[in-house]
Amino acid sequence: MMTDQSRNKISQMRAKVLEKVDSESNGSAAKKPNLARTATADRASLDNRLSAQRFSGRQRKVKLPSGVTVTLTTKVISGRTEIERLTDVAPENIRDQSELTETRLAQLIEDFRQGFQLQPCLAWNNGEKDLFLDGSTRRMAAIFADSDLIYEVSDTELTPNDAVWIVDRSDKHDKLSDYEWGRYYLSKLNDKTQKELALELKVSEARLSRCINLFKTPDEVKVIMPSMINITAHQALSLNKLVSDAQKANLDLTALCEVVEREAQNLINEDKQTLENADLLNVLEGAIKAAIKQNTQSKPKAGSSKPEDEVLFSGKSSLTIKFKTNSRSKQTIVISRAPREAQDKIKRAIQLIMNGELDIPLEE
């Protein structure tokens, strides 16, 4: 975010550049512009003149990790209509476009309205439009501001690995979140295993798994978090574990999140301040632990509800046949004091029934 001091310095620099441009265009004897008047002139007009003279058409060559050398040409386009007509966001760009709202970008939009764009964006042309690999946030701010947009466009299509490298470089000045990386990694997974994709992209499997799991967070949980894209790596691990614990315990996530929302609102009412991701994670953790504990206490203890033996037959000479339930997965038929002939008949009857050769209707 730019400070007023930075803006003033840049305004002074631009005024000096404009003075030089005007003097070169009109000759050394030309009257120099009044700097005080220039500083208060229409900002859009000033930026348009500076962009056209200083930025548009500039070229440089860059050697990418793939070994390909590309030529980057600086372009300047003006206004929402032209930006939307001539540009789009490349599939390789992992920035979550749904997060680029006018409210969220308010300060950046104001910077663009005043002509402050310190770094050009990066794109490549697919024959129809310039596709932005880096700078989709600045592109959207320029659209909202209806202002100029400065970017470099490659003369060569960039490979996915080149795109990752470029995005990683942009990450140094505009850090991408685990959530946004998760969206990107998931889009590249296709039929690959996570291990294969991690090797291909040269990232750790643990990082790739963490980011993907975070992006796949159930919607019920996403809506209660203040901001998924501001979740740190440590918080991502915590959230992934909490969601996993809740799913393993077969908890109703919708009901659980309603509890979390109520408790979070109570905290807001008490402290009179908004909650951060860390606060919501603490509330969610407490709610999950309480729900799991309640489920555990409501379950009967092992052996306490074991059904009694069912007597199937009781005859003379203490001959009995009982059906016993040892556990949910194990049942036993107990035959006591049966003659050999009776034992053989019982075994034969069971075989015929299980093989479907003897149909015995059940009582209704």
Salt bridges, closest charged atoms under 4 A:
ASP4 OD1 - ARG7 NH1 3.33
ASP22 OD1 - ARG49 NH2 2.60
ASP47 OD1 - ARG14 NH1 2.65
GLU82 OE1 - ARG85 NH2 2.87
GLU84 OE2 - ARG80 NH1 4.00
ASP111 OD1 - ARG7 NH2 2.34
ASP130 OD2 - LYS75 NZ 2.81
ASP134 OD2 - ARG138 NH2 3.49
ASP134 OD2 - HIS173 NE2 3.98
GLU152 OE2 - ARG60 NE 2.63
ASP168 OD2 - LYS172 NZ 3.83
ASP174 OD2 - ARG95 NH2 3.07
ASP178 OD2 - ARG210 NE 2.65
GLU180 OE1 - ARG95 NH1 3.00
GLU200 OE1 - LYS192 NZ 3.74
ASP245 OD2 - LYS241 NZ 2.95
GLU285 OE2 - LYS289 NZ 3.23
GLU341 OE2 - LYS345 NZ 3.66
ASP344 OD1 - LYS347 NZ 3.86
